[in-house]
């Protein structure tokens, strides 16, 4: 809302055409009241007929009354039509008692055309144009033909000039004021509409951002839970069909217990990060042992690796440290990197999870044997677009895991990169500059 000249004006009012037109009609009513009073007083000093003086002053007050009635009850179009009718009455008497076609009535004719053209809506606009033109045509024609008796008060060219000059002055001021108010009202309306449009565009952009964020979060949940749930489903199916001996059953149940435990941890980590994203709150930082976190990730992914008879070997370079880390996010990224390594590494192969700790940096390197990523594909590894790929046991991939990991890493100020090792292994490196933490 805006406070302007003592009136409380809301954006809803400023953008409401009826409200604007009502204010304009109220302004015209007040100005017409003043104009008729001024013209009546001027006619007194110019020695015009008392009839026209009293008609102008008398009809001025209905215009004042209309101002208050419109401000209270509205109905601007109806009031405007009544005012135009009264204006035509004044103009007709002014023609008859103020020198007819030699008088200043012609100026009033153009005045009512301006008002009706600006403010009257619909078919009534055409009706007033035709009616006004017809009235003045009949008045002028009646005077020329002698059908109407017109009173003449001009004593000479000087008195005619004075009357015309005074009338032009008051009517010009009237038209100038009305047009100025009319233009300012629509300029204010246009300004407010532009402000509303900008806010709507900003809101739409925010909604689009939230929608994109929602899609990414759904993709993260789907990607992180797809393989563990699929593996759990496959194991339960094999148990149901009796593929295992009694001794194997105990081992399978132990594996299932580990799977469910790690699946629960994956879900909790991912949901924790999702809630942080949705709430637009800072990422949670926990005092974490870097080595313990790494071993936990290895333990979490071992069940999945064993399905392909693979091993996850962890190596530590440097001394373990306990530092504040975004542990949920780090686990999500490392889990996805190991998931990709397991998916694309050959059966019976080894996957390396190398942790390097020094004074200024910590880094995890996940490397695996298998088909080397081509240079062209390396350029698109972290682009967010769906692309289907298949692992060494035809495990289907969507291609969104790495872009999601990259976005998470960027948000928590980690670096996620790819390189090819000297022994031709695919290697993804997640690292953190520790000097930025102080």
C-alpha positions in Angstrom: 0.0 0.0 0.0 1.0 3.6 -0.5 -0.1 6.8 1.3 -0.7 9.6 -1.1 -2.1 13.0 -0.4 -4.0 11.7 2.7 -5.6 8.8 0.9 -4.8 5.2 1.5 -4.3 3.7 -2.0 -3.7 0.0 -2.4 -2.2 -1.7 -5.4 -5.5 -3.4 -6.0 -7.2 0.1 -6.4 -4.5 1.4 -8.6 -4.9 -1.5 -11.0 -8.7 -1.3 -10.9 -9.9 0.5 -14.0 -13.3 1.2 -12.4 -11.6 2.8 -9.4 -9.4 5.0 -11.6 -12.3 6.1 -13.7 -14.4 6.9 -10.6 -11.6 9.1 -9.3 -11.4 10.8 -12.6 -15.1 11.5 -12.7 -15.0 12.8 -9.2 -12.2 15.1 -10.2 -14.1 16.3 -13.3 -17.2 16.9 -11.1 -15.2 19.1 -8.7 -13.5 20.9 -11.5 -16.7 21.5 -13.4 -18.3 22.9 -10.3 -15.4 25.4 -10.0 -15.5 26.1 -13.8 -19.2 26.9 -13.8 -18.8 29.2 -10.8 -15.9 31.0 -12.4 -17.7 31.3 -15.8 -20.9 32.6 -14.0 -18.9 35.2 -12.0 -17.0 36.2 -15.2 -20.4 36.7 -17.0 -21.5 39.0 -14.2 -18.5 41.3 -14.7 -18.9 41.1 -18.5 -22.6 42.1 -18.2 -24.1 39.0 -19.6 -27.7 38.0 -19.2 -28.7 37.2 -15.6 -30.4 34.0 -17.0 -27.2 32.4 -18.1 -25.4 33.6 -14.9 -27.9 31.9 -12.7 -28.1 28.8 -14.8 -24.3 28.3 -14.6 -24.2 29.0 -10.9 -27.3 26.9 -10.2 -26.2 23.9 -12.2 -22.7 24.1 -10.6 -24.0 22.7 -7.4 -25.4 19.4 -8.8 -21.8 18.8 -10.0 -20.6 19.3 -6.4 -23.3 17.0 -5.1 -22.2 14.4 -7.7 -18.7 14.5 -6.3 -19.8 13.4 -2.9 -22.4 10.9 -4.2 -19.8 9.1 -6.4 -17.2 9.1 -3.5 -19.8 7.3 -1.4 -21.8 5.1 -3.7 -19.7 4.8 -6.9 -21.8 4.4 -10.1 -19.4 6.6 -12.0 -20.9 5.9 -15.5 -24.4 6.7 -14.5 -23.2 9.9 -12.8 -21.1 10.9 -15.8 -24.1 10.5 -18.1 -26.2 12.8 -15.9 -23.4 15.4 -15.7 -23.0 15.3 -19.5 -26.8 15.9 -19.8 -26.6 18.9 -17.4 -23.5 20.2 -19.3 -25.5 20.2 -22.5 -28.3 22.1 -20.8 -25.8 24.8 -19.7 -24.3 24.9 -23.2 -27.8 25.3 -24.9 -28.7 28.2 -22.6 -25.2 29.7 -23.1 -25.8 29.6 -26.9 -29.2 31.3 -26.6 -28.2 34.0 -24.1 -24.6 34.6 -25.1 -24.4 35.6 -28.8 -25.0 32.2 -30.3 -22.4 31.2 -32.9 -20.4 34.4 -32.2 -20.1 33.4 -28.5 -17.8 31.0 -26.8 -20.2 28.1 -26.9 -18.1 26.3 -29.5 -15.4 25.7 -26.9 -17.8 24.0 -24.6 -18.8 21.7 -27.5 -15.2 20.5 -27.8 -15.0 20.2 -24.0 -17.9 17.7 -23.8 -16.5 15.7 -26.7 -13.1 15.4 -24.9 -14.9 14.2 -21.7 -17.2 11.8 -23.4 -14.4 10.4 -25.5 -12.1 9.8 -22.5 -14.6 8.5 -19.9 -17.8 7.1 -21.5 -17.7 3.4 -22.2 -19.5 1.2 -24.8 -22.3 2.3 -27.1 -23.0 5.4 -25.0 -19.8 7.0 -26.3 -21.1 6.9 -29.9 -24.5 8.1 -28.7 -23.1 11.1 -27.0 -21.0 12.0 -30.0 -23.9 11.9 -32.3 -26.2 13.6 -29.8 -23.8 16.5 -29.2 -23.1 17.0 -32.8 -26.8 16.9 -33.6 -27.6 19.4 -30.8 -25.0 22.0 -32.0 -26.0 21.5 -35.6 -29.6 22.2 -34.8 -28.7 25.3 -32.7 -26.4 26.8 -35.3 -28.8 26.0 -38.1 -31.8 27.4 -36.2 -29.9 30.6 -35.6 -28.9 30.9 -39.3 -32.4 30.2 -40.5 -34.0 32.5 -37.9 -35.8 29.8 -36.0 -34.1 30.6 -32.8 -33.9 34.0 -31.1 -30.4 34.6 -29.8 -29.6 37.5 -27.4 -26.6 39.6 -28.2 -24.6 41.4 -25.5 -21.3 42.2 -27.3 -20.9 45.9 -27.7 -18.0 45.5 -30.0 -15.0 43.4 -30.9 -13.2 44.2 -27.7 -16.0 42.8 -25.5 -16.3 39.7 -27.7 -12.5 39.2 -27.4 -12.7 39.5 -23.6 -15.5 37.0 -23.3 -13.7 34.5 -25.6 -10.4 35.0 -23.8 -11.9 34.4 -20.4 -13.8 31.4 -21.5 -10.7 29.9 -23.3 -8.6 30.5 -20.2 -11.0 28.7 -17.8 -11.8 25.8 -20.2 -8.1 25.4 -21.1 -7.2 25.1 -17.4 -10.0 22.6 -17.0 -8.9 20.4 -20.0 -5.2 20.7 -18.9 -6.0 19.6 -15.3 -8.3 16.7 -16.4 -5.8 15.4 -19.0 -3.0 15.7 -16.5 -4.9 13.8 -13.9 -6.0 11.2 -16.4 -2.5 10.6 -17.7 -1.0 10.5 -14.2 -3.5 8.0 -13.1 -2.8 5.6 -16.0 1.0 6.2 -15.6 0.7 5.2 -11.9 -1.4 2.2 -12.9 1.2 1.2 -15.5 4.0 1.6 -13.0 2.3 -0.6 -10.4 1.4 -3.2 -13.1 5.1 -3.4 -14.1 6.1 -3.8 -10.4 3.5 -6.6 -10.0 4.8 -8.2 -13.3 8.4 -8.1 -12.0 7.3 -9.7 -8.7 5.4 -12.4 -10.6 8.4 -13.1 -12.8 10.6 -13.3 -9.7 8.1 -15.6 -8.0 7.9 -17.8 -11.2 11.7 -18.0 -11.2 11.7 -19.0 -7.5 9.0 -21.6 -8.2 11.1 -22.9 -11.2 14.2 -23.1 -9.0 12.2 -25.0 -6.3 10.8 -27.3 -8.9 14.3 -28.0 -10.3 15.5 -28.6 -6.7 12.6 -30.9 -6.0 13.4 -33.0 -9.1 17.1 -33.2 -8.1 16.2 -34.4 -4.6 13.8 -37.0 -6.0 16.5 -38.1 -8.4 19.0 -38.5 -5.5 16.5 -40.6 -3.4 15.7 -42.8 -6.4 19.4 -43.2 -7.4 20.6 -43.9 -3.9 17.9 -46.4 -3.0 17.5 -48.2 -6.4 20.5 -50.7 -6.1 20.2 -51.6 -2.4 16.4 -52.2 -2.7 16.9 -54.1 -5.9 19.5 -56.3 -4.3 17.4 -56.9 -1.2 14.5 -57.8 -3.5 16.6 -60.3 -5.5 18.0 -62.0 -2.3 14.6 -62.4 -0.8 13.3 -63.8 -4.1 16.1 -66.4 -4.1 15.4 -67.3 -0.5 11.7 -67.8 -1.4 12.6 -70.2 -4.2 14.9 -72.3 -2.0 18.2 -71.6 -3.8 20.2 -71.8 -0.6 21.1 -74.7 1.8 20.6 -74.5 5.5 24.1 -73.5 6.3 24.0 -70.8 3.6 20.7 -69.5 5.0 22.4 -68.3 8.1 25.0 -66.4 6.1 22.3 -64.9 3.9 20.3 -63.8 6.8 23.4 -62.1 8.2 24.0 -60.4 4.9 20.3 -59.3 4.8 20.7 -57.8 8.3 23.8 -55.9 7.1 22.0 -54.8 3.9 19.0 -53.5 5.9 21.3 -51.7 8.3 23.2 -50.0 5.6 20.1 -49.3 3.6 18.7 -47.5 6.6 21.9 -45.5 7.0 21.8 -44.5 3.3 18.2 -43.5 3.6 18.8 -41.4 6.8 21.8 -39.7 5.2 20.0 -38.9 2.0 16.8 -37.7 3.8 18.9 -35.5 6.1 20.5 -33.8 3.2 17.1 -33.5 1.4 15.6 -31.8 4.5 18.5 -29.4 4.6 18.0 -28.5 1.0 14.2 -28.1 1.3 14.6 -25.9 4.4 17.4 -23.8 2.8 19.3 -24.2 6.1 23.1 -24.6 6.5 24.4 -28.1 6.1 25.0 -29.9 9.3 28.6 -30.3 10.3 29.7 -33.0 12.7 33.1 -33.7 14.4 34.1 -36.8 12.4 37.0 -39.2 12.2 38.0 -39.2 8.6 39.3 -42.8 8.8 36.2 -44.1 10.6 33.9 -42.4 8.0 35.9 -44.1 5.2 35.7 -47.6 6.8 32.0 -47.1 7.4 31.5 -46.4 3.6 33.6 -49.5 2.8 31.5 -51.6 5.1 28.3 -50.2 3.7 29.2 -51.1 0.1 30.8 -54.5 0.8 27.5 -56.5 0.4 26.9 -55.0 -3.0 30.5 -55.7 -4.1 30.3 -59.3 -2.9 27.4 -59.9 -5.4 30.0 -59.5 -8.1 32.8 -61.2 -6.1 34.6 -57.8 -5.9 36.7 -56.4 -3.1 36.9 -52.9 -1.8 40.4 -52.2 -0.6 41.0 -49.1 1.6 44.3 -47.5 1.9 45.2 -44.6 4.2 48.0 -42.2 3.6 48.6 -39.8 6.5 47.5 -39.7 10.1 43.8 -39.9 11.0 42.2 -36.6 12.1 38.9 -35.7 13.6 37.5 -32.5 12.1 34.1 -30.9 11.5 32.7 -32.4 8.3 29.5 -32.4 6.3 29.4 -36.1 6.9 26.0 -36.9 5.4 26.9 -35.2 2.2 30.4 -36.9 2.0 28.8 -40.3 2.6 26.2 -39.7 -0.2 29.0 -38.8 -2.6 31.4 -41.6 -1.7 28.5 -44.1 -1.7 27.6 -43.1 -5.3 31.2 -43.2 -6.5 31.6 -46.7 -5.1 28.3 -47.7 -6.5 29.5 -46.7 -10.0 32.8 -48.4 -9.5 31.0 -51.7 -8.5 28.6 -51.4 -11.4 31.2 -50.9 -14.1 34.2 -52.9 -12.7 34.6 -56.5 -14.0 33.6 -59.5 -11.9 36.3 -60.7 -9.4 38.1 -57.3 -9.7 39.4 -55.0 -7.0 38.1 -51.5 -6.3 40.3 -49.0 -4.5 39.2 -46.5 -1.9 42.3 -44.4 -1.1 42.2 -41.8 1.7 44.9 -39.2 1.7 45.3 -36.9 4.7 47.9 -34.1 5.0 48.1 -30.8 6.7 46.1 -28.8 4.1 43.9 -31.3 2.3 42.0 -34.5 2.6 40.9 -36.5 -0.4 39.3 -39.8 -1.3 40.1 -41.5 -4.6 37.8 -44.2 -5.9 39.3 -46.2 -8.8 38.3 -49.3 -10.6 39.3 -51.5 -13.5 37.0 -51.6 -16.6 36.3 -49.8 -19.8 38.1 -46.4 -19.8 35.8 -43.4 -20.1 36.4 -41.8 -23.5 37.7 -38.2 -23.7 34.4 -37.1 -25.2 32.4 -38.7 -22.4 34.7 -37.1 -19.8 33.6 -33.7 -20.8 29.9 -34.6 -20.1 30.4 -36.6 -16.8 29.0 -33.9 -14.6 26.3 -32.5 -16.9 22.8 -33.0 -15.6 21.1 -35.0 -18.3 19.6 -38.5 -18.3 21.6 -41.1 -20.3 21.2 -44.9 -20.0 24.3 -47.1 -19.4 24.8 -50.7 -18.4 27.2 -52.3 -15.9 29.2 -55.5 -16.3 26.1 -57.5 -15.2 23.7 -55.4 -17.2 22.9 -53.2 -14.2 21.1 -50.2 -15.6 22.4 -46.7 -14.9 20.6 -43.4 -15.4 23.6 -41.1 -15.7 22.3 -38.7 -13.0 24.5 -39.9 -10.1 27.7 -38.1 -10.9 26.0 -34.7 -11.7 24.1 -34.9 -8.4 27.3 -35.7 -6.6 29.0 -32.7 -8.3 26.2 -30.4 -7.2 26.4 -31.6 -3.6 30.2 -31.3 -3.7 30.0 -27.7 -5.0 27.5 -26.7 -2.4 29.7 -27.9 0.5 32.8 -26.5 -1.2 34.4 -29.8 -2.0 36.1 -30.6 -5.3 35.0 -33.6 -7.4 37.2 -34.5 -10.4 37.9 -37.4 -12.7 41.3 -38.6 -13.9 42.8 -41.7 -15.5 45.4 -43.4 -13.4 48.8 -44.5 -14.9 47.6 -48.1 -14.9 44.5 -47.1 -17.0 41.9 -47.2 -14.2 38.9 -44.8 -14.0 39.4 -42.6 -10.9 37.1 -40.1 -9.2 38.6 -37.9 -6.5 36.7 -36.0 -3.8 38.8 -33.5 -1.9 38.6 -30.7 0.6 41.0 -27.8 1.2 41.3 -27.7 5.0 42.8 -24.2 5.0 39.4 -22.8 4.1 37.8 -24.3 7.2 39.7 -22.0 9.5 
